[in-house]
């Protein structure tokens, strides 16, 4: 018998328990669960059975995952909607669920976060040319995932 731990095989019950723990630790997307099952080398029928059970018992909930992902990336990492949406799409979250999840961000909070990011960044930009300084700020905010029209609106209100 091979003692390599990566060669371990799991029964459906063992895999289910392992995935319940995996999902209970933090919200997961269905794609993350599928990848974990693949790592565990479970057959497709077992993967489907386990996924259905996790959904039925509410350990796996795409809407809850999307909502918490949006909240976390916006409030903690201060990402804009563009970057958050790209990341959700990478995790195969559907467009309607992405729209629902964005209801977690209030527009006023979105603007004030963008404003706060801009104000903190301005003193850090080492550029004497005001036009180039503005360009660097726009570029920074766009990389954070904010939309150009909103960036320009916020920057227009700042004294640069």
CORNORDA-V233231 format. One record per pair of residues at least 24 apart in sequence whose ideal C-beta (glycine too) atoms are under 10 Angstrom apart, sorted by the first residue. I is the first residue (numbers start at 1). GAP is how many residues later the second one is. If there is no record, write none. Layout:
I;GAP + I;GAP
This chain:
6;33 + 6;35 + 7;34 + 8;32 + 8;33 + 9;31 + 9;32 + 9;33 + 10;27 + 10;30 + 10;31 + 10;32 + 10;36 + 10;40 + 11;31 + 11;35 + 12;30 + 12;31 + 12;33 + 12;34 + 12;35 + 12;37 + 12;38 + 12;41 + 13;37 + 14;26 + 15;25 + 15;26 + 15;27 + 15;31 + 15;32 + 15;34 + 15;35 + 16;26 + 16;30 + 16;33 + 16;34 + 16;35 + 16;37 + 16;38 + 16;41 + 16;43 + 18;32 + 19;28 + 19;31 + 19;32 + 19;34 + 19;35 + 19;40 + 19;41 + 20;30 + 20;33 + 20;34 + 20;37 + 20;39 + 20;40 + 21;38 + 22;32 + 22;37 + 22;38 + 23;31 + 23;34 + 23;35 + 23;36 + 23;37 + 23;38 + 23;42 + 24;35 + 26;39 + 26;42 + 26;43 + 26;46 + 27;32 + 27;33 + 27;34 + 27;35 + 27;36 + 27;37 + 27;38 + 27;39 + 27;40 + 27;41 + 27;42 + 27;45 + 28;26 + 28;31 + 28;32 + 28;33 + 28;34 + 28;36 + 28;37 + 28;63 + 29;31 + 29;32 + 29;33 + 29;36 + 29;37 + 29;40 + 29;59 + 29;61 + 29;62 + 29;63 + 29;64 + 30;24 + 30;25 + 30;30 + 30;31 + 30;32 + 30;35 + 30;61 + 30;62 + 30;63 + 31;31 + 31;34 + 31;59 + 31;60 + 31;61 + 31;62 + 32;28 + 32;33 + 32;59 + 32;60 + 33;26 + 33;27 + 33;32 + 34;58 + 62;26 + 62;29 + 62;30 + 62;31 + 62;32 + 62;35 + 62;38 + 62;39 + 63;30 + 63;31 + 63;33 + 63;34 + 63;37 + 63;38 + 64;37 + 65;26 + 65;28 + 65;32 + 65;36 + 66;25 + 66;27 + 66;28 + 66;31 + 66;32 + 66;33 + 66;34 + 66;35 + 66;36 + 66;38 + 67;30 + 67;33 + 67;34 + 67;35 + 67;36 + 67;37 + 68;33 + 68;36 + 69;24 + 69;29 + 69;32 + 69;35 + 70;28 + 70;30 + 70;31 + 70;32 + 70;33 + 70;34 + 70;35 + 71;30 + 71;33 + 71;34 + 72;32 + 73;32 + 73;72 + 74;28 + 74;30 + 74;31 + 74;35 + 74;36 + 74;39 + 74;71 + 75;29 + 75;30 + 75;34 + 75;38 + 77;67 + 77;68 + 78;35 + 78;36 + 78;38 + 78;39 + 78;42 + 78;66 + 78;67 + 78;68 + 79;34 + 79;64 + 79;65 + 79;66 + 79;67 + 80;25 + 80;30 + 80;33 + 80;34 + 80;37 + 80;61 + 80;62 + 80;63 + 80;64 + 80;65 + 80;66 + 80;67 + 80;70 + 80;71 + 81;24 + 81;29 + 81;64 + 81;65 + 81;66 + 81;69 + 82;60 + 82;61 + 82;62 + 82;63 + 82;64 + 82;65 + 82;66 + 83;59 + 83;60 + 83;61 + 83;62 + 83;63 + 84;61 + 85;60 + 86;59 + 87;58 + 107;43 + 110;36 + 110;37 + 110;40 + 111;35 + 111;39 + 111;42 + 111;43 + 111;46 + 112;42 + 113;31 + 113;33 + 113;41 + 114;27 + 114;30 + 114;32 + 114;33 + 114;36 + 114;37 + 114;39 + 114;40 + 114;41 + 115;38 + 115;39 + 115;40 + 115;42 + 115;43 + 116;38 + 117;24 + 117;27 + 117;29 + 117;34 + 117;37 + 118;28 + 118;33 + 118;36 + 118;37 + 118;39 + 118;40 + 118;42 + 119;35 + 119;39 + 122;33 + 122;36 + 122;37 + 122;38 + 125;35 + 130;30 + 131;29 + 133;27 + 134;24 + 134;26
